[in-house]
């Protein structure tokens, strides 16, 4: 499986029905949408991840979701990448970001963890933050609600009304990165925003 034709796309989230529609699981939601659109089944399990192999517009990809909890994602993703002889430059991670307003996404080529436990685990596991990310804004709580409680709760009614559009935008961003490259993705999506009604 040649590296230049493979991209490991990982959505971050927490396993289990209790977390399925929470803000922290928006990475899973986008990965599920990609799988559905491109008829890729999560029919394999290894290294505490479920994953599927397929093609997105002719490009061979691996879609994966770690089945550990968020803050333990790193070793699972690292071991899966090593199994397929891929390095961190072949990795694209989709995750929630509390520092971005809801309705915006941001594409990054590399960076630190930004306080995100899943990204921190990946940086520690790979020994570097030199992997691409699609960050999906979930915004900060309006009240003094604890951050942990906020990210582990469901989207509010206004957000739910446009959540499907946000997931579609993030899915389009992933496809653009695969087919056109990171820079094109950054240029195309840097100013886009789904506004609340």
C-alpha contacts under 8 A as a table, 3 or more apart, distances in Angstrom:
res1	aa1	res2	aa2	distance
1	X	5	X	7.62
1	X	6	X	7.38
1	X	84	X	7.78
2	X	5	X	5.72
2	X	6	X	6.75
3	X	6	X	5.23
3	X	7	X	7.66
3	X	85	X	7.52
3	X	86	X	6.41
3	X	90	X	7.48
4	X	7	X	7.96
5	X	59	X	6.11
5	X	60	X	5.65
5	X	61	X	7.67
6	X	59	X	6.97
6	X	60	X	5.02
6	X	61	X	5.04
6	X	62	X	7.21
6	X	90	X	7.18
7	X	60	X	6.98
7	X	61	X	4.91
7	X	62	X	6.27
7	X	90	X	5.16
7	X	91	X	6.08
7	X	92	X	7.20
7	X	178	X	7.76
8	X	61	X	6.02
8	X	62	X	4.84
8	X	63	X	6.22
8	X	64	X	7.37
8	X	81	X	7.21
8	X	86	X	7.88
8	X	90	X	6.10
8	X	91	X	4.93
8	X	92	X	6.21
9	X	31	X	7.87
9	X	61	X	7.17
9	X	62	X	6.02
9	X	63	X	4.95
9	X	64	X	6.22
9	X	91	X	6.09
9	X	92	X	4.83
9	X	93	X	5.93
9	X	94	X	7.57
10	X	27	X	7.94
10	X	31	X	7.24
10	X	63	X	5.99
10	X	64	X	4.81
10	X	65	X	5.77
10	X	66	X	7.79
10	X	77	X	7.76
10	X	91	X	7.53
10	X	92	X	6.24
10	X	93	X	4.83
10	X	94	X	6.13
11	X	27	X	4.32
11	X	28	X	4.81
11	X	29	X	7.82
11	X	30	X	7.12
11	X	31	X	5.48
11	X	63	X	7.92
11	X	64	X	6.49
11	X	65	X	5.40
11	X	66	X	7.74
11	X	93	X	5.90
11	X	94	X	4.71
11	X	95	X	6.27
12	X	24	X	7.96
12	X	25	X	6.59
12	X	26	X	7.69
12	X	27	X	4.84
12	X	28	X	5.71
12	X	65	X	6.33
12	X	66	X	6.83
12	X	70	X	6.70
12	X	73	X	7.61
12	X	93	X	7.28
12	X	94	X	6.23
12	X	95	X	5.43
12	X	118	X	7.00
13	X	24	X	5.85
13	X	25	X	4.19
13	X	26	X	7.04
13	X	27	X	6.04
13	X	28	X	5.60
13	X	65	X	7.54
13	X	66	X	7.55
13	X	69	X	7.20
13	X	70	X	5.69
13	X	95	X	7.61
14	X	19	X	6.14
14	X	20	X	7.61
14	X	24	X	7.42
14	X	25	X	6.29
14	X	67	X	6.94
14	X	68	X	6.94
14	X	69	X	4.97
14	X	70	X	5.52
15	X	19	X	6.71
15	X	20	X	7.36
15	X	66	X	7.98
15	X	67	X	5.43
15	X	68	X	6.83
15	X	69	X	6.57
16	X	19	X	5.85
16	X	20	X	6.50
17	X	20	X	5.09
18	X	21	X	7.93
19	X	22	X	5.37
19	X	24	X	7.95
19	X	25	X	6.88
19	X	152	X	6.90
19	X	153	X	7.96
20	X	25	X	6.38
21	X	25	X	6.50
21	X	26	X	7.60
21	X	154	X	5.77
21	X	155	X	7.67
22	X	25	X	5.44
22	X	26	X	7.18
22	X	151	X	6.73
22	X	152	X	5.44
22	X	153	X	5.02
22	X	154	X	4.18
22	X	155	X	6.49
23	X	26	X	5.72
23	X	96	X	7.01
23	X	138	X	6.54
23	X	150	X	7.75
23	X	151	X	5.05
23	X	152	X	6.19
23	X	153	X	6.31
23	X	154	X	5.84
23	X	155	X	6.08
24	X	27	X	7.47
24	X	95	X	7.67
24	X	96	X	5.84
24	X	151	X	5.12
24	X	152	X	5.94
25	X	28	X	5.29
25	X	29	X	6.49
25	X	95	X	7.71
25	X	96	X	7.28
26	X	29	X	4.83
26	X	30	X	6.32
26	X	95	X	6.58
26	X	96	X	6.00
26	X	136	X	7.51
26	X	167	X	7.78
27	X	30	X	5.36
27	X	31	X	6.30
27	X	94	X	4.91
27	X	95	X	4.47
27	X	96	X	6.28
27	X	136	X	7.82
28	X	31	X	5.09
28	X	32	X	6.02
28	X	65	X	6.70
28	X	94	X	7.93
29	X	32	X	5.12
29	X	33	X	6.24
29	X	167	X	7.12
30	X	33	X	5.03
30	X	34	X	6.27
30	X	94	X	7.58
30	X	167	X	5.55
30	X	168	X	7.57
30	X	170	X	6.73
30	X	171	X	5.96
31	X	34	X	5.10
31	X	35	X	6.19
31	X	63	X	6.90
31	X	64	X	7.63
31	X	65	X	7.78
31	X	94	X	7.75
31	X	171	X	7.78
32	X	35	X	5.04
32	X	36	X	6.15
33	X	36	X	5.11
33	X	37	X	6.06
33	X	167	X	7.73
33	X	168	X	7.88
33	X	171	X	7.18
34	X	37	X	5.19
34	X	38	X	6.10
34	X	40	X	7.92
34	X	171	X	6.31
35	X	38	X	5.38
35	X	39	X	5.60
35	X	40	X	4.59
35	X	41	X	6.43
35	X	42	X	7.88
35	X	63	X	7.24
36	X	39	X	5.10
36	X	40	X	6.43
36	X	41	X	7.83
37	X	40	X	7.91
38	X	54	X	7.73
38	X	55	X	7.04
38	X	56	X	6.19
39	X	54	X	7.75
40	X	52	X	5.94
40	X	53	X	6.50
40	X	54	X	5.55
40	X	55	X	7.77
40	X	63	X	7.85
41	X	51	X	7.54
41	X	52	X	5.25
41	X	53	X	7.55
42	X	50	X	5.80
42	X	51	X	4.65
42	X	52	X	4.46
42	X	63	X	7.65
42	X	64	X	7.50
43	X	50	X	7.03
43	X	51	X	6.40
43	X	52	X	5.80
44	X	50	X	5.62
44	X	51	X	5.30
44	X	52	X	6.05
45	X	48	X	6.85
45	X	49	X	5.62
45	X	50	X	4.44
45	X	51	X	6.26
46	X	49	X	5.48
46	X	50	X	6.60
46	X	80	X	7.26
47	X	76	X	5.27
47	X	77	X	7.81
47	X	79	X	6.39
47	X	80	X	6.37
48	X	66	X	6.09
48	X	67	X	5.45
48	X	68	X	6.32
48	X	76	X	5.84
49	X	64	X	6.53
49	X	65	X	5.56
49	X	66	X	4.10
49	X	67	X	5.09
49	X	68	X	7.51
49	X	76	X	6.40
49	X	77	X	7.55
49	X	80	X	7.87
50	X	64	X	5.71
50	X	65	X	5.50
50	X	66	X	6.41
50	X	67	X	6.88
51	X	62	X	6.68
51	X	63	X	5.40
51	X	64	X	4.12
51	X	65	X	6.36
52	X	62	X	5.67
52	X	63	X	5.40
52	X	64	X	6.62
53	X	60	X	7.40
53	X	61	X	5.90
53	X	62	X	4.61
53	X	63	X	6.54
54	X	60	X	5.77
54	X	61	X	5.57
54	X	62	X	6.51
55	X	58	X	5.33
55	X	59	X	5.09
55	X	60	X	4.47
55	X	61	X	5.63
56	X	59	X	5.16
56	X	60	X	6.60
56	X	61	X	6.89
56	X	175	X	7.38
57	X	179	X	7.85
59	X	178	X	7.48
59	X	179	X	7.73
66	X	69	X	7.72
66	X	73	X	5.93
66	X	76	X	6.34
66	X	77	X	6.89
67	X	73	X	7.88
68	X	71	X	8.00
68	X	72	X	5.87
68	X	73	X	5.96
68	X	76	X	7.69
69	X	72	X	5.58
69	X	73	X	6.57
70	X	73	X	5.43
70	X	117	X	6.58
70	X	118	X	4.89
71	X	74	X	7.73
71	X	117	X	4.86
71	X	118	X	4.71
71	X	120	X	7.53
71	X	121	X	5.85
72	X	75	X	6.92
72	X	76	X	7.65
72	X	118	X	6.83
72	X	121	X	5.99
73	X	76	X	5.56
73	X	77	X	6.33
73	X	118	X	5.83
73	X	121	X	6.02
73	X	122	X	6.49
74	X	77	X	5.34
74	X	78	X	6.04
74	X	118	X	7.07
74	X	119	X	7.61
74	X	120	X	7.87
74	X	121	X	4.52
74	X	122	X	3.79
74	X	123	X	7.21
74	X	124	X	7.05
74	X	125	X	5.09
74	X	126	X	7.49
75	X	78	X	5.04
75	X	79	X	5.97
75	X	121	X	7.57
75	X	122	X	7.13
75	X	125	X	5.46
76	X	79	X	5.37
76	X	80	X	6.26
77	X	80	X	5.11
77	X	81	X	6.12
77	X	122	X	7.39
78	X	81	X	5.12
78	X	82	X	6.19
78	X	122	X	7.50
78	X	125	X	6.37
78	X	126	X	6.38
79	X	82	X	5.11
79	X	83	X	6.12
80	X	83	X	5.05
80	X	84	X	6.55
81	X	84	X	5.34
81	X	85	X	6.19
81	X	86	X	4.97
81	X	87	X	6.30
81	X	88	X	7.74
81	X	91	X	7.95
82	X	85	X	4.81
82	X	86	X	5.69
82	X	87	X	6.94
83	X	86	X	7.59
86	X	89	X	7.84
86	X	90	X	6.01
86	X	91	X	7.88
87	X	90	X	5.61
87	X	91	X	7.06
88	X	91	X	5.05
88	X	126	X	7.23
88	X	130	X	6.62
88	X	131	X	5.33
89	X	130	X	6.91
89	X	131	X	5.55
89	X	132	X	7.44
90	X	131	X	7.59
91	X	131	X	5.84
91	X	132	X	6.40
92	X	131	X	6.54
92	X	132	X	4.90
92	X	133	X	5.43
92	X	134	X	7.40
93	X	131	X	7.70
93	X	132	X	6.32
93	X	133	X	4.63
93	X	134	X	6.22
94	X	133	X	5.76
94	X	134	X	4.80
94	X	135	X	6.13
94	X	136	X	7.52
95	X	133	X	7.47
95	X	134	X	6.50
95	X	135	X	5.32
95	X	136	X	6.06
96	X	135	X	5.72
96	X	136	X	4.72
96	X	137	X	5.98
96	X	138	X	6.31
97	X	100	X	5.73
97	X	116	X	7.54
97	X	135	X	5.73
97	X	136	X	5.51
97	X	137	X	4.89
97	X	138	X	5.85
97	X	139	X	7.29
98	X	101	X	7.29
98	X	137	X	6.04
98	X	138	X	5.25
98	X	139	X	4.82
98	X	140	X	5.55
99	X	137	X	6.90
99	X	138	X	7.70
99	X	139	X	6.08
99	X	140	X	6.89
100	X	104	X	6.57
100	X	105	X	7.35
100	X	136	X	7.18
100	X	137	X	4.25
100	X	138	X	6.40
100	X	139	X	5.46
101	X	104	X	5.98
101	X	137	X	5.02
101	X	138	X	5.89
101	X	139	X	4.17
101	X	140	X	7.38
102	X	136	X	7.63
102	X	137	X	4.54
102	X	138	X	4.34
102	X	139	X	4.83
102	X	159	X	7.67
102	X	194	X	7.91
103	X	136	X	7.70
103	X	137	X	6.08
103	X	138	X	7.37
103	X	166	X	5.90
103	X	193	X	5.21
103	X	194	X	4.42
103	X	195	X	6.02
103	X	196	X	7.68
104	X	136	X	6.39
104	X	137	X	5.31
104	X	166	X	7.65
104	X	192	X	6.57
104	X	193	X	4.75
104	X	194	X	6.52
105	X	134	X	6.83
105	X	135	X	5.42
105	X	136	X	4.55
105	X	137	X	5.70
105	X	170	X	6.85
105	X	189	X	7.18
105	X	190	X	7.31
105	X	192	X	7.73
105	X	193	X	7.56
106	X	134	X	5.90
106	X	135	X	5.07
106	X	136	X	6.69
106	X	137	X	7.97
106	X	186	X	7.28
106	X	189	X	7.22
106	X	190	X	6.24
107	X	132	X	7.40
107	X	133	X	5.74
107	X	134	X	4.65
107	X	135	X	6.13
107	X	182	X	7.56
107	X	185	X	7.06
107	X	186	X	5.63
107	X	189	X	7.92
107	X	190	X	7.68
108	X	111	X	7.35
108	X	132	X	5.58
108	X	133	X	5.22
108	X	134	X	6.59
108	X	135	X	7.68
108	X	186	X	7.74
109	X	130	X	7.05
109	X	131	X	6.13
109	X	132	X	4.28
109	X	133	X	6.48
109	X	182	X	7.11
110	X	129	X	5.61
110	X	130	X	4.48
110	X	131	X	5.03
110	X	132	X	5.39
110	X	133	X	7.21
111	X	129	X	5.23
111	X	130	X	6.44
111	X	131	X	7.79
112	X	119	X	7.95
112	X	120	X	7.64
112	X	123	X	7.59
112	X	129	X	5.73
113	X	116	X	5.48
113	X	117	X	7.39
113	X	119	X	5.08
113	X	120	X	4.90
113	X	123	X	7.18
113	X	129	X	7.50
114	X	119	X	7.97
115	X	120	X	7.28
116	X	119	X	5.43
116	X	120	X	6.09
117	X	120	X	4.97
117	X	121	X	6.20
118	X	121	X	5.17
118	X	122	X	6.41
119	X	122	X	4.99
119	X	123	X	6.13
120	X	123	X	5.12
120	X	124	X	6.18
121	X	124	X	5.16
121	X	125	X	6.10
122	X	125	X	5.02
122	X	126	X	6.04
122	X	129	X	7.63
123	X	126	X	5.35
123	X	127	X	5.55
123	X	128	X	4.98
123	X	129	X	4.92
124	X	127	X	5.05
124	X	128	X	6.86
125	X	128	X	7.95
126	X	129	X	7.52
128	X	131	X	7.96
134	X	170	X	7.31
134	X	173	X	7.68
134	X	174	X	7.37
136	X	170	X	7.23
140	X	147	X	7.72
140	X	150	X	7.90
141	X	144	X	7.05
141	X	145	X	6.31
141	X	147	X	7.43
141	X	150	X	6.54
142	X	145	X	7.77
145	X	149	X	6.91
145	X	150	X	6.60
146	X	149	X	5.37
146	X	150	X	6.28
147	X	150	X	4.96
147	X	151	X	6.23
148	X	151	X	5.49
148	X	152	X	6.22
149	X	152	X	5.25
149	X	153	X	6.22
150	X	153	X	5.36
151	X	154	X	7.81
155	X	159	X	5.75
155	X	160	X	5.83
156	X	159	X	5.32
156	X	160	X	6.08
157	X	160	X	5.09
157	X	161	X	6.35
158	X	161	X	5.33
158	X	162	X	7.21
158	X	196	X	6.30
158	X	197	X	6.93
159	X	162	X	5.60
159	X	163	X	5.79
159	X	196	X	6.64
160	X	163	X	4.89
160	X	164	X	7.63
161	X	164	X	7.58
161	X	196	X	7.99
162	X	165	X	5.36
162	X	166	X	6.57
162	X	194	X	7.34
162	X	195	X	7.93
162	X	196	X	6.88
163	X	166	X	5.04
163	X	167	X	6.22
164	X	167	X	5.17
164	X	168	X	6.18
165	X	168	X	5.02
165	X	169	X	6.13
165	X	194	X	7.09
166	X	169	X	5.06
166	X	170	X	6.27
166	X	194	X	6.43
167	X	170	X	5.13
167	X	171	X	6.10
168	X	171	X	4.97
168	X	172	X	6.12
169	X	172	X	5.07
169	X	173	X	6.23
170	X	173	X	4.93
170	X	174	X	6.36
171	X	174	X	5.20
171	X	175	X	6.36
172	X	175	X	5.11
172	X	176	X	6.09
173	X	176	X	5.05
173	X	177	X	6.22
173	X	185	X	5.94
173	X	189	X	6.95
174	X	177	X	5.17
174	X	178	X	6.30
174	X	185	X	7.86
175	X	178	X	5.12
175	X	179	X	6.19
176	X	179	X	5.23
176	X	180	X	5.33
176	X	181	X	6.67
176	X	182	X	7.85
176	X	184	X	7.16
176	X	185	X	5.58
177	X	180	X	5.39
177	X	181	X	4.32
177	X	182	X	4.92
177	X	183	X	7.84
177	X	184	X	6.98
177	X	185	X	5.29
178	X	181	X	5.89
178	X	182	X	7.91
180	X	183	X	7.98
180	X	184	X	5.90
180	X	185	X	7.20
181	X	184	X	5.58
181	X	185	X	6.38
182	X	185	X	4.98
182	X	186	X	6.11
183	X	186	X	5.04
183	X	187	X	6.15
184	X	187	X	5.12
184	X	188	X	6.02
185	X	188	X	5.21
185	X	189	X	6.05
186	X	189	X	5.54
186	X	190	X	5.50
187	X	190	X	5.72
188	X	191	X	7.47
188	X	192	X	7.76
189	X	192	X	5.18
